[in-house]
Amino acid sequence: MKALLTAAILAATGATAAAADPVTYTTGQSFDDVIFGLENAVTGRGLVIDSVSHPGEMLERTRADVGSDRTLFLKADVYTFCSAALSRKVMEVDPLNIRFCPYAIFVLQYPDTPDHTTIGYRTFPEGEMKEVEALLDAIAREAVGLD
């Protein structure tokens, strides 16, 4: 019954926050240069990178195991980090904003455009989380030299 109720609520709301398109910036810079810029933009704000996930490597390594012959990414990493001050601010408004933490920025290269690197992040719902989104945008833009 609980699962059915949850499914009905998600269907009624359209689950818009989860389905929102990410914000992306594409550059002619190398993957390594964008990663270097991202790391500097995060740490330059006094933030600590919690983890670096390598979904591109995992998807390529397991491609044949799951019956696929398609390479999705040449490279794809996800960097996660948090801001104690900003996280406290948004969670004091709504403690359930914890569901958005840590914050993540991805960097990737597609096989069909190996001379381009894309950096991006997911969008957040209206309200206090837009301040987090502004932080992610500033970091992403700085990483590729847009600011």
OpenMM code with the backbone's topology and positions (N, CA, C; nanometers):
from openmm import Vec3, app, unit

residues = "MET LYS ALA LEU LEU THR ALA ALA ILE LEU ALA ALA THR GLY ALA THR ALA ALA ALA ALA ASP PRO VAL THR TYR THR THR GLY GLN SER PHE ASP ASP VAL ILE PHE GLY LEU GLU ASN ALA VAL THR GLY ARG GLY LEU VAL ILE ASP SER VAL SER HIS PRO GLY GLU MET LEU GLU ARG THR ARG ALA ASP VAL GLY SER ASP ARG THR LEU PHE LEU LYS ALA ASP VAL TYR THR PHE CYS SER ALA ALA LEU SER ARG LYS VAL MET GLU VAL ASP PRO LEU ASN ILE ARG PHE CYS PRO TYR ALA ILE PHE VAL LEU GLN TYR PRO ASP THR PRO ASP HIS THR THR ILE GLY TYR ARG THR PHE PRO GLU GLY GLU MET LYS GLU VAL GLU ALA LEU LEU ASP ALA ILE ALA ARG GLU ALA VAL GLY LEU ASP".split()
positions = [
    Vec3(0.0822, -0.1196, 0.0000),
    Vec3(0.0000, 0.0000, 0.0000),
    Vec3(0.0862, 0.1254, 0.0000),
    Vec3(0.1935, 0.1258, 0.0833),
    Vec3(0.2831, 0.2410, 0.0889),
    Vec3(0.3478, 0.2677, -0.0463),
    Vec3(0.3921, 0.1619, -0.1147),
    Vec3(0.4552, 0.1773, -0.2457),
    Vec3(0.3578, 0.2346, -0.3463),
    Vec3(0.2334, 0.1900, -0.3403),
    Vec3(0.1314, 0.2405, -0.4319),
    Vec3(0.1046, 0.3883, -0.4059),
    Vec3(0.0964, 0.4266, -0.2799),
    Vec3(0.0749, 0.5666, -0.2436),
    Vec3(0.1919, 0.6527, -0.2898),
    Vec3(0.3138, 0.6064, -0.2694),
    Vec3(0.4314, 0.6798, -0.3148),
    Vec3(0.4295, 0.6964, -0.4660),
    Vec3(0.3976, 0.5901, -0.5374),
    Vec3(0.3907, 0.5972, -0.6834),
    Vec3(0.2838, 0.6958, -0.7277),
    Vec3(0.1710, 0.6975, -0.6602),
    Vec3(0.0634, 0.7905, -0.6957),
    Vec3(0.1049, 0.9350, -0.6720),
    Vec3(0.1741, 0.9592, -0.5610),
    Vec3(0.2204, 1.0948, -0.5310),
    Vec3(0.3217, 1.1398, -0.6355),
    Vec3(0.4162, 1.0521, -0.6701),
    Vec3(0.5152, 1.0873, -0.7718),
    Vec3(0.4493, 1.1138, -0.9063),
    Vec3(0.3519, 1.0341, -0.9414),
    Vec3(0.2818, 1.0549, -1.0684),
    Vec3(0.2056, 1.1871, -1.0665),
    Vec3(0.1437, 1.2185, -0.9547),
    Vec3(0.0660, 1.3416, -0.9442),
    Vec3(0.1538, 1.4656, -0.9504),
    Vec3(0.2713, 1.4580, -0.8902),
    Vec3(0.3597, 1.5741, -0.8904),
    Vec3(0.4444, 1.5812, -1.0156),
    Vec3(0.4495, 1.4727, -1.0896),
    Vec3(0.5320, 1.4701, -1.2098),
    Vec3(0.6789, 1.4491, -1.1785),
    Vec3(0.7143, 1.4373, -1.0511),
    Vec3(0.8543, 1.4190, -1.0100),
    Vec3(0.9455, 1.5137, -1.0866),
    Vec3(0.9056, 1.6412, -1.0954),
    Vec3(0.9756, 1.7385, -1.1787),
    Vec3(1.1187, 1.7651, -1.1351),
    Vec3(1.1477, 1.7632, -1.0063),
    Vec3(1.2846, 1.7926, -0.9635),
    Vec3(1.3822, 1.6873, -1.0130),
    Vec3(1.3397, 1.5623, -1.0140),
    Vec3(1.4292, 1.4558, -1.0581),
    Vec3(1.4444, 1.4541, -1.2092),
    Vec3(1.3439, 1.5024, -1.2799),
    Vec3(1.3447, 1.4940, -1.4256),
    Vec3(1.3972, 1.6210, -1.4927),
    Vec3(1.4308, 1.7215, -1.4149),
    Vec3(1.4760, 1.8486, -1.4720),
    Vec3(1.6064, 1.8303, -1.5495),
    Vec3(1.6181, 1.9028, -1.6584),
    Vec3(1.7399, 1.8962, -1.7387),
    Vec3(1.8563, 1.9582, -1.6627),
    Vec3(1.9746, 1.9011, -1.6790),
    Vec3(2.0915, 1.9607, -1.6140),
    Vec3(2.1373, 2.0860, -1.6882),
    Vec3(2.2171, 2.1658, -1.6208),
    Vec3(2.2837, 2.2803, -1.6826),
    Vec3(2.4197, 2.2306, -1.7279),
    Vec3(2.4553, 2.2583, -1.8526),
    Vec3(2.5854, 2.2134, -1.9035),
    Vec3(2.6553, 2.3258, -1.9784),
    Vec3(2.7881, 2.3172, -1.9782),
    Vec3(2.8739, 2.4057, -2.0557),
    Vec3(2.9727, 2.3168, -2.1299),
    Vec3(2.9893, 2.3417, -2.2588),
    Vec3(3.0814, 2.2635, -2.3401),
    Vec3(3.1936, 2.3531, -2.3879),
    Vec3(3.3156, 2.2997, -2.3823),
    Vec3(3.4344, 2.3762, -2.4160),
    Vec3(3.5273, 2.2931, -2.5030),
    Vec3(3.6169, 2.3586, -2.5701),
    Vec3(3.7194, 2.2913, -2.6475),
    Vec3(3.8401, 2.2533, -2.5635),
    Vec3(3.8357, 2.2801, -2.4339),
    Vec3(3.9452, 2.2438, -2.3450),
    Vec3(3.9504, 2.0920, -2.3258),
    Vec3(4.0681, 2.0423, -2.2930),
    Vec3(4.0824, 1.8990, -2.2674),
    Vec3(4.0080, 1.8603, -2.1393),
    Vec3(3.9781, 1.7340, -2.1276),
    Vec3(3.9155, 1.6805, -2.0071),
    Vec3(4.0008, 1.7138, -1.8844),
    Vec3(4.1305, 1.6880, -1.8947),
    Vec3(4.2200, 1.7126, -1.7812),
    Vec3(4.2248, 1.8601, -1.7421),
    Vec3(4.2200, 1.9500, -1.8411),
    Vec3(4.2201, 2.0931, -1.8099),
    Vec3(4.0915, 2.1345, -1.7382),
    Vec3(3.9785, 2.0780, -1.7798),
    Vec3(3.8518, 2.1108, -1.7137),
    Vec3(3.8511, 2.0558, -1.5712),
    Vec3(3.9022, 1.9342, -1.5530),
    Vec3(3.9124, 1.8765, -1.4184),
    Vec3(4.0015, 1.9638, -1.3299),
    Vec3(4.1141, 2.0069, -1.3832),
    Vec3(4.2048, 2.0944, -1.3083),
    Vec3(4.1321, 2.2232, -1.2684),
    Vec3(4.0598, 2.2825, -1.3634),
    Vec3(3.9838, 2.4036, -1.3339),
    Vec3(3.8755, 2.3806, -1.2299),
    Vec3(3.8086, 2.2661, -1.2380),
    Vec3(3.7040, 2.2328, -1.1417),
    Vec3(3.7624, 2.2165, -1.0016),
    Vec3(3.8695, 2.1403, -0.9913),
    Vec3(3.9318, 2.1207, -0.8602),
    Vec3(3.9754, 2.2536, -0.7994),
    Vec3(4.0329, 2.3411, -0.8795),
    Vec3(4.0750, 2.4719, -0.8295),
    Vec3(3.9559, 2.5588, -0.7905),
    Vec3(3.8483, 2.5540, -0.8685),
    Vec3(3.7297, 2.6346, -0.8383),
    Vec3(3.6638, 2.5892, -0.7083),
    Vec3(3.6627, 2.4591, -0.6835),
    Vec3(3.6027, 2.4077, -0.5597),
    Vec3(3.6916, 2.4413, -0.4402),
    Vec3(3.8182, 2.4027, -0.4469),
    Vec3(3.9067, 2.4234, -0.3325),
    Vec3(3.9373, 2.5711, -0.3096),
    Vec3(3.9328, 2.6506, -0.4156),
    Vec3(3.9551, 2.7937, -0.4032),
    Vec3(3.8473, 2.8639, -0.3224),
    Vec3(3.7332, 2.7991, -0.3061),
    Vec3(3.6248, 2.8530, -0.2238),
    Vec3(3.6303, 2.7970, -0.0813),
    Vec3(3.7373, 2.7259, -0.0519),
    Vec3(3.7503, 2.6679, 0.0812),
    Vec3(3.6685, 2.5415, 0.0999),
    Vec3(3.6232, 2.4815, -0.0079),
    Vec3(3.5436, 2.3592, -0.0006),
    Vec3(3.6344, 2.2387, -0.0214),
    Vec3(3.5906, 2.1258, 0.0286),
    Vec3(3.6679, 2.0027, 0.0191),
    Vec3(3.5940, 1.9056, -0.0725),
    Vec3(3.6659, 1.8489, -0.1680),
    Vec3(3.6075, 1.7474, -0.2555),
    Vec3(3.5965, 1.6188, -0.1745),
    Vec3(3.4720, 1.5721, -0.1570),
    Vec3(3.4474, 1.4507, -0.0781),
    Vec3(3.4865, 1.3255, -0.1550),
    Vec3(3.4496, 1.3224, -0.2820),
    Vec3(3.4782, 1.2024, -0.3601),
    Vec3(3.4778, 1.2347, -0.5088),
    Vec3(3.5420, 1.1457, -0.5813),
    Vec3(3.5394, 1.1507, -0.7270),
    Vec3(3.4932, 1.0136, -0.7733),
    Vec3(3.3819, 1.0119, -0.8422),
    Vec3(3.3262, 0.8888, -0.8958),
    Vec3(3.3632, 0.8803, -1.0433),
    Vec3(3.3837, 0.7601, -1.0914),
    Vec3(3.4258, 0.7389, -1.2299),
    Vec3(3.3226, 0.6542, -1.3056),
    Vec3(3.2015, 0.7049, -1.3253),
    Vec3(3.0992, 0.6241, -1.3928),
    Vec3(3.1349, 0.5908, -1.5374),
    Vec3(3.2106, 0.6756, -1.6028),
    Vec3(3.2515, 0.6460, -1.7399),
    Vec3(3.3346, 0.5200, -1.7477),
    Vec3(3.4319, 0.5064, -1.6572),
    Vec3(3.5158, 0.3860, -1.6533),
    Vec3(3.4330, 0.2629, -1.6199),
    Vec3(3.3417, 0.2759, -1.5222),
    Vec3(3.2584, 0.1631, -1.4821),
    Vec3(3.1696, 0.1174, -1.5977),
    Vec3(3.1071, 0.2119, -1.6667),
    Vec3(3.0182, 0.1756, -1.7768),
    Vec3(3.0942, 0.1105, -1.8916),
    Vec3(3.2144, 0.1571, -1.9167),
    Vec3(3.2950, 0.0964, -2.0230),
    Vec3(3.3438, -0.0427, -1.9808),
    Vec3(3.3862, -0.0554, -1.8570),
    Vec3(3.4372, -0.1837, -1.8065),
    Vec3(3.3287, -0.2914, -1.8072),
    Vec3(3.2035, -0.2533, -1.7809),
    Vec3(3.0935, -0.3497, -1.7709),
    Vec3(3.0086, -0.3578, -1.8974),
    Vec3(3.0473, -0.2852, -1.9998),
    Vec3(2.9680, -0.2776, -2.1231),
    Vec3(2.9335, -0.4163, -2.1778),
    Vec3(3.0322, -0.4992, -2.2014),
    Vec3(3.0078, -0.6329, -2.2581),
    Vec3(2.9293, -0.7208, -2.1606),
    Vec3(2.9550, -0.7040, -2.0309),
    Vec3(2.8870, -0.7862, -1.9296),
    Vec3(2.7357, -0.7659, -1.9304),
    Vec3(2.6918, -0.6471, -1.9689),
    Vec3(2.5472, -0.6198, -1.9716),
    Vec3(2.4904, -0.6298, -2.1135),
    Vec3(2.5717, -0.6791, -2.2062),
    Vec3(2.5237, -0.7052, -2.3415),
    Vec3(2.5181, -0.5837, -2.4316),
    Vec3(2.6029, -0.4845, -2.4060),
    Vec3(2.6034, -0.3647, -2.4901),
    Vec3(2.7336, -0.3570, -2.5689),
    Vec3(2.7227, -0.2936, -2.6854),
    Vec3(2.8440, -0.2682, -2.7636),
    Vec3(2.8647, -0.1177, -2.7831),
    Vec3(2.7926, -0.0383, -2.7067),
    Vec3(2.7969, 0.1075, -2.7204),
    Vec3(2.8837, 0.1709, -2.6126),
    Vec3(2.9791, 0.2533, -2.6547),
    Vec3(3.0590, 0.3328, -2.5628),
    Vec3(2.9858, 0.4650, -2.5406),
    Vec3(2.9505, 0.4916, -2.4163),
    Vec3(2.8736, 0.6132, -2.3850),
    Vec3(2.9623, 0.7354, -2.3685),
    Vec3(3.0780, 0.7179, -2.3045),
    Vec3(3.1679, 0.8291, -2.2751),
    Vec3(3.3116, 0.7884, -2.3034),
    Vec3(3.3908, 0.8846, -2.3497),
    Vec3(3.5353, 0.8623, -2.3521),
    Vec3(3.5888, 0.8718, -2.2103),
    Vec3(3.5398, 0.9717, -2.1390),
    Vec3(3.5727, 0.9934, -1.9985),
    Vec3(3.4502, 1.0548, -1.9321),
    Vec3(3.4281, 1.0211, -1.8058),
    Vec3(3.3161, 1.0809, -1.7315),
    Vec3(3.3423, 1.0628, -1.5819),
    Vec3(3.3541, 1.1741, -1.5122),
    Vec3(3.3752, 1.1734, -1.3679),
    Vec3(3.2721, 1.2638, -1.3009),
    Vec3(3.2410, 1.2328, -1.1760),
    Vec3(3.1505, 1.3148, -1.0961),
    Vec3(3.2221, 1.3518, -0.9670),
    Vec3(3.2308, 1.4809, -0.9409),
    Vec3(3.2946, 1.5337, -0.8204),
    Vec3(3.1862, 1.5748, -0.7214),
    Vec3(3.1997, 1.5295, -0.5965),
    Vec3(3.1037, 1.5693, -0.4937),
    Vec3(3.1747, 1.6460, -0.3834),
    Vec3(3.1016, 1.7421, -0.3279),
    Vec3(3.1548, 1.8285, -0.2229),
    Vec3(3.0372, 1.8946, -0.1535),
    Vec3(3.0649, 1.9628, -0.0450),
    Vec3(2.9590, 2.0301, 0.0290),
    Vec3(3.0112, 2.1608, 0.0871),
    Vec3(2.9202, 2.2483, 0.1174),
    Vec3(2.9515, 2.3731, 0.1861),
    Vec3(2.8786, 2.3697, 0.3196),
    Vec3(2.9536, 2.3680, 0.4287),
    Vec3(2.8909, 2.3617, 0.5611),
    Vec3(2.7963, 2.4797, 0.5833),
    Vec3(2.8412, 2.5996, 0.5488),
    Vec3(2.7588, 2.7188, 0.5721),
    Vec3(2.6323, 2.7170, 0.4869),
    Vec3(2.6470, 2.6888, 0.3587),
    Vec3(2.5313, 2.6898, 0.2696),
    Vec3(2.4381, 2.5724, 0.2994),
    Vec3(2.4947, 2.4576, 0.3280),
    Vec3(2.4112, 2.3414, 0.3604),
    Vec3(2.3293, 2.3671, 0.4871),
    Vec3(2.3929, 2.4243, 0.5892),
    Vec3(2.3181, 2.4564, 0.7109),
    Vec3(2.2053, 2.5550, 0.6800),
    Vec3(2.2355, 2.6558, 0.5993),
    Vec3(2.1355, 2.7574, 0.5657),
    Vec3(2.0132, 2.6940, 0.4992),
    Vec3(2.0350, 2.6097, 0.3983),
    Vec3(1.9207, 2.5523, 0.3267),
    Vec3(1.8499, 2.4448, 0.4081),
    Vec3(1.9237, 2.3775, 0.4963),
    Vec3(1.8607, 2.2737, 0.5779),
    Vec3(1.7893, 2.3311, 0.6990),
    Vec3(1.8266, 2.4525, 0.7402),
    Vec3(1.7485, 2.5179, 0.8450),
    Vec3(1.6126, 2.5599, 0.7913),
    Vec3(1.6047, 2.5901, 0.6630),
    Vec3(1.4758, 2.6202, 0.6008),
    Vec3(1.3930, 2.4924, 0.5891),
    Vec3(1.4579, 2.3846, 0.5438),
    Vec3(1.3896, 2.2558, 0.5268),
    Vec3(1.4915, 2.1445, 0.5489),
    Vec3(1.4841, 2.0766, 0.6634),
    Vec3(1.5802, 1.9703, 0.6911),
    Vec3(1.5853, 1.8614, 0.5834),
    Vec3(1.4781, 1.8442, 0.5083),
    Vec3(1.4777, 1.7432, 0.4030),
    Vec3(1.5599, 1.7840, 0.2815),
    Vec3(1.6151, 1.9032, 0.2826),
    Vec3(1.7106, 1.9410, 0.1777),
    Vec3(1.8390, 1.8585, 0.1884),
    Vec3(1.8503, 1.7803, 0.2941),
    Vec3(1.9634, 1.6889, 0.3067),
    Vec3(1.9701, 1.5941, 0.1870),
    Vec3(1.8557, 1.5703, 0.1233),
    Vec3(1.8515, 1.4785, 0.0092),
    Vec3(1.9357, 1.5275, -0.1081),
    Vec3(1.9720, 1.6546, -0.1093),
    Vec3(2.0515, 1.7098, -0.2192),
    Vec3(2.2013, 1.7121, -0.1892),
    Vec3(2.2391, 1.6719, -0.0707),
    Vec3(2.3782, 1.6802, -0.0275),
    Vec3(2.4435, 1.5427, -0.0358),
    Vec3(2.5638, 1.5263, -0.0805),
    Vec3(2.6541, 1.6326, -0.1242),
    Vec3(2.6149, 1.6840, -0.2623),
    Vec3(2.6717, 1.7953, -0.2985),
    Vec3(2.6464, 1.8568, -0.4287),
    Vec3(2.7432, 1.7957, -0.5299),
    Vec3(2.7016, 1.7888, -0.6543),
    Vec3(2.7824, 1.7180, -0.7537),
    Vec3(2.7956, 1.7983, -0.8825),
    Vec3(2.9124, 1.7898, -0.9412),
    Vec3(2.9395, 1.8453, -1.0739),
    Vec3(3.0032, 1.7344, -1.1563),
    Vec3(2.9515, 1.7144, -1.2773),
    Vec3(3.0069, 1.6111, -1.3641),
    Vec3(3.0879, 1.6727, -1.4770),
    Vec3(3.1858, 1.5965, -1.5243),
    Vec3(3.2687, 1.6355, -1.6390),
    Vec3(3.2732, 1.5138, -1.7299),
    Vec3(3.2517, 1.5352, -1.8602),
    Vec3(3.2473, 1.4215, -1.9517),
    Vec3(3.2915, 1.4581, -2.0922),
    Vec3(3.3273, 1.3546, -2.1657),
    Vec3(3.3555, 1.3656, -2.3089),
    Vec3(3.2788, 1.2554, -2.3795),
    Vec3(3.2099, 1.2921, -2.4868),
    Vec3(3.1369, 1.1950, -2.5680),
    Vec3(3.2276, 1.1401, -2.6782),
    Vec3(3.2074, 1.0150, -2.7183),
    Vec3(3.2904, 0.9559, -2.8246),
    Vec3(3.2805, 1.0296, -2.9580),
    Vec3(3.1638, 1.0868, -2.9872),
    Vec3(3.1473, 1.1537, -3.1171),
    Vec3(3.2017, 1.2961, -3.1193),
    Vec3(3.2397, 1.3498, -3.0028),
    Vec3(3.2993, 1.4840, -2.9962),
    Vec3(3.4197, 1.4815, -2.9010),
    Vec3(3.5248, 1.4093, -2.9374),
    Vec3(3.6385, 1.3928, -2.8462),
    Vec3(3.7177, 1.5206, -2.8208),
    Vec3(3.6986, 1.6239, -2.9027),
    Vec3(3.7702, 1.7492, -2.8830),
    Vec3(3.6924, 1.8486, -2.7969),
    Vec3(3.5825, 1.8027, -2.7380),
    Vec3(3.5001, 1.8881, -2.6524),
    Vec3(3.4797, 1.8207, -2.5177),
    Vec3(3.4739, 1.9009, -2.4156),
    Vec3(3.4490, 1.8527, -2.2796),
    Vec3(3.3283, 1.9276, -2.2258),
    Vec3(3.2399, 1.8542, -2.1610),
    Vec3(3.1191, 1.9123, -2.1034),
    Vec3(3.1271, 1.9041, -1.9517),
    Vec3(3.0895, 2.0138, -1.8872),
    Vec3(3.0804, 2.0194, -1.7418),
    Vec3(2.9380, 2.0601, -1.7080),
    Vec3(2.8841, 2.0073, -1.5995),
    Vec3(2.7471, 2.0430, -1.5647),
    Vec3(2.7068, 1.9957, -1.4271),
    Vec3(2.5810, 2.0238, -1.3971),
    Vec3(2.5233, 1.9889, -1.2671),
    Vec3(2.3726, 1.9813, -1.2822),
    Vec3(2.3094, 1.9124, -1.1884),
    Vec3(2.1632, 1.9040, -1.1918),
    Vec3(2.1027, 2.0314, -1.1347),
    Vec3(1.9831, 2.0613, -1.1790),
    Vec3(1.9126, 2.1783, -1.1264),
    Vec3(1.8365, 2.1388, -0.9995),
    Vec3(1.7978, 2.2403, -0.9243),
    Vec3(1.7275, 2.2189, -0.7991),
    Vec3(1.5911, 2.2866, -0.8026),
    Vec3(1.5023, 2.2484, -0.7115),
    Vec3(1.3692, 2.3098, -0.7087),
    Vec3(1.3755, 2.4569, -0.6676),
    Vec3(1.2717, 2.5276, -0.6995),
    Vec3(1.2609, 2.6692, -0.6607),
    Vec3(1.2724, 2.6820, -0.5099),
    Vec3(1.3207, 2.7960, -0.4669),
    Vec3(1.3334, 2.8214, -0.3238),
    Vec3(1.4787, 2.8283, -0.2820),
    Vec3(1.5029, 2.7885, -0.1585),
    Vec3(1.6358, 2.8045, -0.0998),
    Vec3(1.7451, 2.7273, -0.1729),
    Vec3(1.7106, 2.6184, -0.2436),
    Vec3(1.8122, 2.5388, -0.3134),
    Vec3(1.8669, 2.6104, -0.4367),
    Vec3(1.8031, 2.7149, -0.4799),
    Vec3(1.8554, 2.7912, -0.5938),
    Vec3(1.9877, 2.8588, -0.5577),
    Vec3(2.0111, 2.8842, -0.4291),
    Vec3(2.1397, 2.9402, -0.3871),
    Vec3(2.2518, 2.8369, -0.4064),
    Vec3(2.2218, 2.7105, -0.3796),
    Vec3(2.3186, 2.6032, -0.4053),
    Vec3(2.3435, 2.5933, -0.5558),
    Vec3(2.2362, 2.6009, -0.6325),
    Vec3(2.2497, 2.5952, -0.7785),
    Vec3(2.3380, 2.7100, -0.8300),
    Vec3(2.3244, 2.8268, -0.7716),
    Vec3(2.4081, 2.9403, -0.8111),
    Vec3(2.5554, 2.9129, -0.7794),
    Vec3(2.5825, 2.8482, -0.6666),
    Vec3(2.7192, 2.8106, -0.6325),
    Vec3(2.7745, 2.7127, -0.7359),
    Vec3(2.6981, 2.6100, -0.7697),
    Vec3(2.7426, 2.5120, -0.8682),
    Vec3(2.7663, 2.5773, -1.0033),
    Vec3(2.6808, 2.6712, -1.0405),
    Vec3(2.6981, 2.7399, -1.1678),
    Vec3(2.8265, 2.8222, -1.1678),
    Vec3(2.8522, 2.8923, -1.0600),
    Vec3(2.9743, 2.9729, -1.0519),
    Vec3(3.0985, 2.8844, -1.0598),
    Vec3(3.0951, 2.7699, -0.9934),
    Vec3(3.2093, 2.6774, -0.9967),
    Vec3(3.2282, 2.6218, -1.1369),
    Vec3(3.1213, 2.5764, -1.1997),
    Vec3(3.1307, 2.5191, -1.3347),
    Vec3(3.1814, 2.6223, -1.4340),
    Vec3(3.1270, 2.7430, -1.4270),
    Vec3(3.1697, 2.8490, -1.5191),
    Vec3(3.3165, 2.8857, -1.4978),
    Vec3(3.3586, 2.8946, -1.3738),
    Vec3(3.4988, 2.9252, -1.3445),
    Vec3(3.5901, 2.8136, -1.3976),
    Vec3(3.5471, 2.6900, -1.3839),
    Vec3(3.6288, 2.5754, -1.4268),
    Vec3(3.6622, 2.5806, -1.5740),
    Vec3(3.5722, 2.6376, -1.6552),
    Vec3(3.5972, 2.6433, -1.8005),
    Vec3(3.6296, 2.7844, -1.8487),
    Vec3(3.6539, 2.8748, -1.7525),
    Vec3(3.6979, 3.0095, -1.7877),
    Vec3(3.5901, 3.1021, -1.8361),
    Vec3(3.4659, 3.0774, -1.7976),
    Vec3(3.3564, 3.1684, -1.8384),
    Vec3(3.3408, 3.2854, -1.7435),
    Vec3(3.4008, 3.2786, -1.6272),
    Vec3(3.3934, 3.3905, -1.5303),
    Vec3(3.5317, 3.4339, -1.4890),
] * unit.nanometer
topology = app.Topology()
chain = topology.addChain("A")
for resn in residues:
    res = topology.addResidue(resn, chain)
    for name in ("N", "CA", "C"):
        topology.addAtom(name, app.Element.getBySymbol(name[0]), res)
